[in-house]
Amino acid sequence: NVDRETVQQEFKKKSQSFKPVELPEHGSIAELVSAGAHNIDENLNSVVEFIKDRGFTLDDYPWQWSPSSEHGLNRRVIIPYTWQGNTIGYTARSSSPNSKIKYFNQVDSDYVFNVDAQTAERKFVIVVEGPLDAVAVDGVAVLTNEVSENKAEIIESLGKQVIVVPDQDSSGQRLVEQAVEYGWSVSFPQWESDVKDAAEAHKRYGKLYTLRSILADVETSGLKIKLRSRDIFN
């Protein structure tokens, strides 16, 4: 029952310490495609195909692309990170299935992705690991399976029920353990065994079904969460 305004004030103080990272030379993928640039540059075209293959549209997020070959950015979709309306960093996700380094990240270690999109009328916030997972379900991403105290405070400052959707592999176990520590709910959606995260569920089932399956299987009891997690991670 802490006053929400007080929490928000503390939240803003903490966020002011974030160190912004400038994006490399870049352009909107939607605008580049509209201009036909994907027909000229095969790397851009592969990035566009990657987005569509994952079940997203070019309007689902302000995806960006860079012609720079440094860190292979021209073969990656750039996901800008915003904080209180300002771009402070980014992740560049490889479009190649054979890439040894899927993500190239440039962002403050305590950043929580997609908090800006959590509108006041929402009753819950879905917490996932990766940015594509968050875009898939309009949730937030902690960008790892570790939730620092600062990240937890940022999430809780939203004043909503927190529902964690862990990756259904070994990395998700730690996220579930921390969810129990923070007193958060955990969802165990009944997806097929080869669907490991929200992004894959979005690709397989579509957004609406994925959200419904998450909300249909939410567990709030810490003991029950621990028992159910054993079935998944053992």
C-alpha positions in Angstrom: 0.0 0.0 0.0 2.9 2.4 -0.7 1.8 5.6 -2.3 2.1 5.2 -6.0 3.3 8.8 -6.6 6.1 8.3 -4.1 7.2 5.1 -5.8 7.2 6.8 -9.2 9.3 9.6 -7.9 11.9 7.2 -6.6 11.7 5.3 -9.9 12.5 8.5 -11.9 15.5 9.2 -9.6 16.9 5.7 -10.3 16.4 6.0 -14.0 18.3 9.2 -14.3 21.5 7.3 -13.6 21.2 5.3 -16.9 24.0 6.0 -19.3 22.7 6.5 -22.8 24.3 4.7 -25.7 23.9 6.2 -29.2 22.7 4.0 -32.0 25.0 3.5 -35.0 24.0 4.9 -38.4 20.6 3.5 -39.0 17.2 3.8 -40.7 13.6 2.6 -40.1 13.2 -0.8 -41.7 9.6 0.0 -42.5 10.6 3.2 -44.3 13.5 1.5 -46.1 11.2 -1.3 -47.4 8.6 1.2 -48.5 11.4 2.8 -50.6 12.4 -0.5 -52.0 15.8 -0.6 -50.4 15.4 -4.3 -49.5 15.4 -5.1 -53.2 18.9 -3.6 -53.5 20.7 -4.8 -50.4 20.5 -8.5 -49.7 21.5 -8.1 -46.0 18.6 -5.7 -45.4 16.3 -8.2 -47.2 17.5 -11.1 -45.0 16.7 -8.9 -41.9 13.2 -8.2 -43.3 12.6 -11.9 -43.9 13.8 -12.7 -40.4 11.3 -10.3 -38.9 8.4 -11.8 -41.0 9.6 -15.4 -40.4 9.3 -14.8 -36.6 5.7 -13.9 -37.1 6.1 -10.1 -36.7 5.1 -7.3 -39.0 7.3 -4.3 -39.8 4.8 -2.2 -37.8 5.0 -4.3 -34.6 8.0 -2.3 -33.3 10.2 0.5 -34.7 12.8 -2.0 -36.1 16.0 -0.4 -37.4 18.7 -1.4 -39.8 22.3 -0.2 -40.2 24.5 -0.5 -43.3 27.6 -0.7 -41.0 29.5 -4.0 -41.1 31.0 -3.4 -37.7 29.8 -6.2 -35.4 27.9 -7.5 -38.4 25.2 -4.8 -37.8 24.2 -4.9 -41.5 23.1 -8.5 -40.9 21.1 -7.8 -37.8 17.8 -6.2 -36.9 18.3 -3.4 -34.5 15.8 -3.1 -31.6 16.1 0.4 -30.1 15.8 0.7 -26.3 13.8 3.6 -25.0 13.4 5.0 -21.5 10.9 7.7 -20.7 10.7 8.6 -24.4 14.4 8.8 -25.0 16.5 6.2 -26.9 19.2 5.1 -24.6 20.6 1.9 -26.2 19.8 -1.1 -28.4 20.1 -4.7 -29.1 21.1 -6.0 -32.6 19.7 -9.5 -33.2 21.4 -11.6 -35.9 19.2 -12.6 -38.8 21.4 -15.7 -39.5 20.5 -19.0 -37.9 24.2 -19.9 -38.0 25.4 -16.9 -36.1 27.6 -17.7 -33.1 26.6 -14.4 -31.4 22.9 -13.9 -31.6 22.7 -10.6 -29.8 25.0 -7.6 -29.7 23.8 -5.5 -26.8 24.6 -1.8 -25.9 22.6 -0.8 -22.9 22.8 -0.1 -19.2 22.9 -3.4 -17.1 19.8 -2.4 -15.1 17.6 -1.5 -18.0 14.2 -3.1 -18.4 12.9 -3.3 -21.9 9.5 -2.0 -23.0 8.5 -0.4 -19.7 7.5 2.7 -21.7 4.7 0.7 -23.4 3.1 -0.4 -20.2 0.0 1.8 -20.1 -1.9 2.8 -16.9 -5.1 0.8 -17.6 -3.3 -2.5 -17.7 -3.9 -4.8 -14.7 -0.7 -6.9 -15.1 2.7 -6.8 -16.6 4.2 -9.9 -18.3 7.9 -10.4 -17.6 10.1 -12.3 -20.0 13.8 -12.7 -20.8 14.3 -11.4 -24.4 13.2 -8.4 -26.3 11.5 -10.4 -29.0 9.5 -12.2 -26.3 8.4 -8.9 -24.9 7.3 -7.5 -28.3 5.4 -10.8 -28.9 3.3 -10.3 -25.7 3.5 -6.6 -25.1 5.4 -7.3 -21.9 8.7 -6.2 -20.5 12.1 -8.0 -20.8 14.8 -8.3 -18.2 17.3 -9.2 -21.0 18.8 -12.0 -18.9 17.6 -14.7 -16.4 18.9 -12.6 -13.5 16.7 -9.8 -12.0 18.7 -7.3 -10.0 17.0 -5.3 -7.2 17.0 -2.2 -9.4 15.2 -4.1 -12.2 12.7 -5.6 -9.7 12.0 -2.1 -8.3 11.4 -0.7 -11.8 8.9 -3.5 -12.6 7.1 -3.2 -9.3 6.9 0.6 -9.7 4.4 -0.1 -12.4 1.9 -1.0 -9.7 0.5 -4.1 -11.5 0.4 -7.8 -11.0 3.7 -9.2 -12.2 3.4 -12.4 -14.2 6.7 -14.1 -15.1 6.9 -16.3 -18.2 10.3 -18.1 -18.1 12.0 -19.7 -21.1 11.2 -23.4 -20.9 14.8 -24.4 -20.7 17.6 -24.4 -18.1 17.9 -20.6 -18.2 14.3 -20.2 -17.1 14.8 -22.0 -13.8 16.7 -19.1 -12.3 14.1 -16.6 -13.4 11.4 -18.7 -11.7 13.4 -18.9 -8.5 13.7 -15.1 -8.4 10.0 -14.7 -9.2 9.3 -16.6 -6.0 11.7 -14.5 -4.0 10.0 -11.3 -5.2 6.5 -12.7 -4.6 5.6 -12.6 -8.3 3.2 -14.9 -10.2 4.5 -17.3 -12.7 2.8 -18.7 -15.8 3.3 -22.2 -17.1 1.5 -22.1 -20.5 0.7 -25.4 -22.1 2.8 -25.0 -25.2 4.2 -27.9 -27.3 7.5 -29.2 -26.1 9.6 -27.6 -28.9 8.2 -24.1 -28.1 10.7 -22.7 -25.6 9.7 -19.1 -25.2 7.1 -16.4 -25.9 8.6 -15.4 -29.2 8.4 -19.0 -30.5 4.9 -19.3 -29.2 3.9 -16.1 -31.0 5.4 -17.5 -34.2 3.6 -20.9 -33.8 0.2 -19.8 -32.4 -0.1 -16.1 -33.0 -0.3 -13.3 -30.5 -3.9 -13.7 -29.2 -3.6 -17.4 -28.4 -0.2 -16.9 -26.9 -1.5 -14.2 -24.5 -4.6 -16.4 -23.6 -2.4 -19.4 -22.9 -0.2 -17.3 -20.6 -3.1 -15.8 -18.6 -4.9 -19.2 -18.5 -2.1 -20.9 -16.5 -0.9 -18.3 -13.9 0.3 -19.7 -10.5 0.5 -17.3 -7.5 1.5 -19.7 -4.7 5.2 -19.9 -4.2 5.0 -23.5 -3.1 3.0 -24.5 -6.2 5.3 -22.6 -8.5 8.3 -24.5 -7.1 6.5 -27.8 -7.5 5.4 -27.1 -11.1 8.8 -25.8 -12.1 10.4 -29.2 -11.1 8.3 -30.8 -13.9 9.7 -28.4 -16.5 13.3 -28.0 -15.4 14.2 -31.5 -14.0 
